[in-house]
Amino acid sequence: MIYIKFKNTYFFWVLILLFGLISCGHKSSAAKQRNNTKTVQNSTHDKLSAADSVLPIIISYPVDYLDLIKQKVVGVVANQTSVVRNSNHGFIHIIDTLISLEIDIKKVFSPEHGFRGKADAGELVADGKDTKTGLSLISLYGKNKKPSQQQLEGIEMIIFDIQDVGVRFYTYLSTLHYVMEACAEAGIPLLVIDRPNPNGHYIDGPTMEIEHQTFLGKHPVPLVYGMTIGEYAQMINGENWLKNGIQCNLTIMPLKNYTHLANYSLPIRPSPNLPNDKAINLYPTLGLFEGTSINAGRGTEIQFQVFGAPYLDNKKYPFSYIPHANFGAKYPKQKGKQCNGLDLRKSPSLSRINLEWLIDAYNNTPKNEEFFQATFTAHAGTKQLQEQIESGITAEDIRGSWKSDLALFKKIRANYLIYD
């Protein structure tokens, strides 16, 4: 059973039969011509709640792609978000469902934050075994970020099912890139289970420059790119971004009833410090503070909904809080210090990057305090943004400098869209 929030109404799947789920979609003809990505359609009947004329977004279920994986040895790239709702209002994880269908799972690969999503941002995650299933866990945020050919031995198909939030420096995109590259090198087909992008309603921000490529951004795309992870996978293939231009044998399991303007509420936090819809909406903007001395709520229970620092004037920044070590933030910035800042929990939802908060915080930082840190360029994807802020350029003029790059990206993006 899938549970979503769509225009403040909650929709429910009712009485989902094991083989009664459908996932279908459409693909632009331009994208079909650009690459050989396949989408999968299932014509079985689905039963939906009749409570509203607006249909809920449907995320595919393992039975939808059973024909692709049965009698195959599979590897799964997954974390705590790789679930759908069942008829008892609980969550079914993709691993549990595949096991119940007697699919031969050889290994599970996990991204940053680990398979259960409990590790801090940037914290290395070790290989191990899943205590519930006994399956081997291979970390893609430990000794290696790309599956080795040895780790892929004996695997006949990889399934990738991870919830993205639509921001370039969210590292699951880099994990997707390396998984695609490893699959292409090993000749292993990859099935991407598509999921909604909660920040899919807009495109904004500076475009990453290749010379600043890191695990926080591997591709020349804007900070907010307005694509689902399935569409993005098509773009990686189609733009020849994999090493030596190799191509991944890619199949997308698309969503049903999805558009990029859909208001989608994530039922499970996608990482430890994105606890709710508000944090996810503010993340593209407040994530830029990660490259500064400003605390963006880590070490509190309102992560990415506030920001502050001890050196900001409490008259201009009247909200105060003290970061402490907690779940997902063992060493938060400004730990144990009273931070003066802004509480943004009741601020209007954003449909563009809010540069004003960043610029004002910089302008109100005392000269004897460091504001920008070494990782700011990696988060911004360009050295220019820091230089523009330090030079006193206004937010609107900075946005104006993005226009040509954004226009070019939108043309490229159009080739790979599956949804309106």
Buried (B, 14 or more C-beta within 10 A) or exposed (E): BBBBBBEEEEBBBEEBEEEBBBBBBEBBEEBBEBBBBBBBEBEEEBEBEEEEEEBBBBBBBBBBBBEBBEEEBBBBBBBBBBBBBBEEEEBBBBBBBBBEEEBBBBBBBBBBBBBBBBBBBBBEBEBBEBEEBEBBBBBBBBEBBBBEEEBBEEBBBBBBBBBBBBBBBBBBBBBBBBBBBBBBBBEBBBBBBBBBBBBBBBBBBBBBBEEBBBBBBBBBBBBBBBBBBBBBBBBBBBBEBBEEEEBBBBBBBBBBBBEBEBBBBBBEBBBBBBBBBBBBBBBBBBBBBBBBBBBBBBBBEBBBBBBBBBBBEBEEBEBBBBBEBBEBBEEBBBBEBEBBBBBBEEBEEBEEBBBEBBBBBBEBBEEEEEBBBEBBBBBBBBBBBBEBBEEEBEBEEBBEBBEEBBEEBEEBBEBBBBBE
